[in-house]
Amino acid sequence: IFWLPVLELNASGELRVPQAAPRRRDAPPGDDLALTLKKLRARGVKVVIFAYDLIAVLHPEYYEPRLGGILSDCFHRMIRLADFIPCISRCTERDFQAFARRKGCSISTGVVELGCDGVATAAPEHGSHPVLTRLEEFNFVAMVGTFEIRKNHRLIIKLWEKLSAELGEKLPPLVIAGMRGWRVDGVIDEMRKLPIYGSKIFWLESLSDRQVAWLFKHCAFSVYPSLYEGWGLPVAECLSFSRPVLCSNTSSLPEVAKGLATLIDPRDPAAWERAVRSAIAEYVGRPVSINYPRQTWEHAGRDIFDQILRMRSSNSPSARA
């Protein structure tokens, strides 16, 4: 459930992995990590925890039962030991600050924007994929991300079912790319039973970075109706390929979009229908120029390292309960 690499920064500015005790079988999640961090702090080591999101705590309904409570306890132990918590978005930073206040803690946080040049700089190729080779440039819609309930696939699948009845062959295919997640068996069963599955809706579970890059480069536009995110990397990746994006107006997604995507309420199917109809009319079959300010992973790495060095030389108070 929970694993974090622990690195020590010595006086020479070198990083190393300290020795940790073997995990006890009866230990609760995060317990041995907390023990390791306590030992490191006792030796004067600064503790930094890189935070992606608190979604399982804030919205346990998107995950397996009990996970939210388990992770809430785990995160509470972790933030009490942290000298600094860099977060992947201002949204995640706000969530962690609010969580700390509820737990009676005071924490020091920062923001490090994730890089998106992994897929965005991959050489796009379809790799003779039997579905990708059938798609026409700028004449299909992409939806990339793990197939899980939080990503709100049902909204888009239902919309494609409705539009297909009206538009027929004029409706561009929807290509869903992502591994199977959790709590979506019913959605997947419904999708596979649709008459348009395999002609107007495709689900591709195992694509390479190059094939995902091909999807983004050649799609008419992409959709990302997620209910909550810590960041939202597929939005940044698609915009990096100069292709339009329709995404949710919640959580971190407006940060990722940077004013260059169409933002829509993920709980408003009528708004999504209007936006998709408009995007089909505007973008299908047409090139688009979008100048997205892409962050690189190298820059993200330098940013977090710089923040750690500044924290190390400061007297920022660590979290306390």
Residue pairs with C-beta under 8 A, 6 or more apart in sequence:
1 29
1 67
1 70
1 71
1 74
2 29
2 30
2 33
2 71
2 74
3 33
4 33
4 49
4 50
5 17
6 17
6 18
6 20
6 33
6 36
6 37
6 40
7 15
7 16
7 17
7 18
8 15
8 16
8 17
8 18
8 40
8 45
9 15
9 45
9 46
9 308
9 312
10 16
18 36
18 40
20 32
20 36
21 32
21 35
21 36
23 32
24 31
24 32
28 70
28 73
28 74
29 70
29 71
29 74
30 73
30 74
30 75
30 77
30 78
31 77
33 78
34 77
34 78
34 81
37 47
37 78
37 81
38 81
40 47
41 47
41 81
46 83
46 84
46 308
46 311
46 312
47 81
47 82
47 83
47 84
47 318
48 82
48 83
48 84
48 85
48 86
48 308
48 311
49 78
49 79
49 82
49 84
49 85
50 85
50 86
50 87
50 88
50 112
50 304
51 85
51 86
51 87
51 88
51 92
51 93
51 96
51 109
52 87
52 88
52 92
52 230
52 231
53 88
53 92
53 95
53 229
53 230
53 231
54 75
54 92
54 95
54 96
54 99
54 230
55 62
55 150
55 228
55 229
55 230
56 62
56 63
56 67
56 68
56 71
57 68
57 71
57 72
57 75
57 99
58 95
58 228
59 68
59 150
59 227
59 228
60 67
60 68
60 69
62 148
62 149
62 150
62 183
62 227
62 228
63 182
63 183
64 182
64 183
75 99
76 103
76 105
76 321
79 85
79 96
79 99
79 100
79 103
79 105
79 107
79 319
80 105
80 319
80 320
80 321
81 318
81 319
82 107
82 108
82 318
82 319
83 108
83 311
83 316
83 318
84 108
84 109
84 110
84 307
84 308
84 311
84 316
84 318
85 96
85 107
85 108
85 109
85 110
86 109
86 110
86 111
86 112
86 304
86 307
86 308
87 93
87 96
87 109
87 110
87 111
87 112
88 111
88 112
88 113
88 114
88 230
88 231
88 252
89 111
89 113
89 230
89 231
89 252
89 255
89 256
90 111
90 252
90 255
91 229
91 230
91 251
91 252
91 255
92 230
92 231
92 252
93 109
93 110
93 111
96 107
96 109
97 107
97 109
100 106
100 107
100 319
103 321
104 321
105 319
105 320
105 321
106 317
106 319
106 320
107 318
107 319
108 311
108 316
108 317
108 318
108 319
110 307
110 311
112 300
112 303
112 304
112 307
113 295
113 300
113 303
114 231
114 233
114 236
114 295
114 297
114 300
115 295
115 296
115 297
115 298
115 299
115 300
115 301
116 233
116 236
116 237
116 240
116 294
116 295
117 240
117 294
117 295
117 296
117 297
118 209
118 297
119 209
119 212
119 213
119 216
119 237
120 213
120 216
120 236
120 237
120 240
120 241
120 294
122 209
122 210
122 212
122 213
123 210
123 213
124 210
124 213
124 214
124 216
124 217
124 218
125 210
125 211
125 213
125 214
126 132
126 133
126 211
126 214
127 208
127 210
127 211
127 214
129 204
129 207
129 211
131 175
131 202
131 204
132 204
132 211
132 214
132 215
135 173
135 175
135 218
137 218
138 218
138 219
138 220
138 283
138 284
138 285
138 286
138 287
139 172
139 173
139 220
139 284
139 285
140 172
140 173
140 174
140 175
140 218
140 219
140 220
141 172
141 173
141 174
141 175
141 219
141 220
141 221
141 222
141 223
141 276
142 175
142 177
142 215
142 216
142 219
142 221
142 222
142 223
142 238
143 153
143 156
143 174
143 175
143 176
143 177
143 178
143 222
143 223
143 224
144 176
144 177
144 178
144 212
144 215
144 216
144 222
144 224
144 234
144 237
144 238
145 151
145 177
145 178
145 224
145 226
145 234
146 178
146 179
146 180
146 181
147 153
147 176
147 178
147 179
147 180
147 181
147 184
147 187
147 188
147 203
147 205
148 181
148 182
148 183
148 184
149 181
149 182
149 183
149 184
149 187
150 226
150 227
150 228
151 178
151 181
151 224
151 225
151 226
151 227
152 225
152 226
152 227
152 248
152 266
153 176
153 184
153 187
153 191
154 187
154 190
155 225
155 266
155 269
155 272
156 174
156 223
156 225
156 272
157 174
157 187
157 190
157 191
157 194
157 201
158 269
159 269
159 272
159 273
159 276
160 171
160 174
160 196
160 200
160 201
161 194
161 196
162 273
163 171
163 273
163 276
163 277
164 171
164 196
164 200
171 200
171 280
172 220
172 280
172 284
173 199
173 200
173 201
173 202
174 200
174 201
174 202
174 223
175 202
175 204
175 215
175 219
176 201
176 202
176 203
176 204
177 203
177 204
177 207
177 211
177 212
177 215
178 205
179 205
179 206
180 188
180 205
188 203
191 197
191 201
191 203
194 201
204 211
207 215
212 237
213 241
216 222
216 237
216 238
216 240
216 241
216 243
217 241
217 243
219 238
219 243
220 243
220 244
220 279
220 280
220 283
220 284
220 285
220 286
221 243
221 244
221 245
221 246
221 279
221 283
222 234
222 235
222 238
222 243
222 244
222 245
222 246
223 245
223 246
223 247
223 272
223 276
224 232
224 234
224 235
224 245
224 246
224 247
224 248
224 253
225 246
225 247
225 248
225 264
225 266
225 272
226 232
226 247
226 248
226 250
226 251
226 253
226 266
227 248
227 250
227 266
227 267
228 250
228 251
229 248
229 250
229 251
229 252
229 253
229 256
230 251
230 252
231 252
231 255
231 256
232 247
232 251
232 252
232 253
232 256
233 256
235 245
235 247
235 253
235 256
235 257
235 261
236 256
236 292
236 294
236 295
238 245
239 245
239 257
239 258
239 260
239 261
239 290
239 292
240 292
240 294
242 287
242 288
242 289
242 290
242 291
242 292
243 288
243 290
244 261
244 262
244 279
244 282
244 283
244 288
244 290
245 257
245 260
245 261
245 262
246 261
246 262
246 264
246 272
246 275
246 276
246 279
247 253
247 256
247 257
247 261
247 262
247 263
247 264
248 263
248 264
248 265
248 266
249 263
249 264
249 265
249 266
250 265
250 266
253 261
253 263
254 263
257 263
258 292
258 293
260 290
260 292
262 275
262 279
264 271
264 272
264 275
265 271
266 272
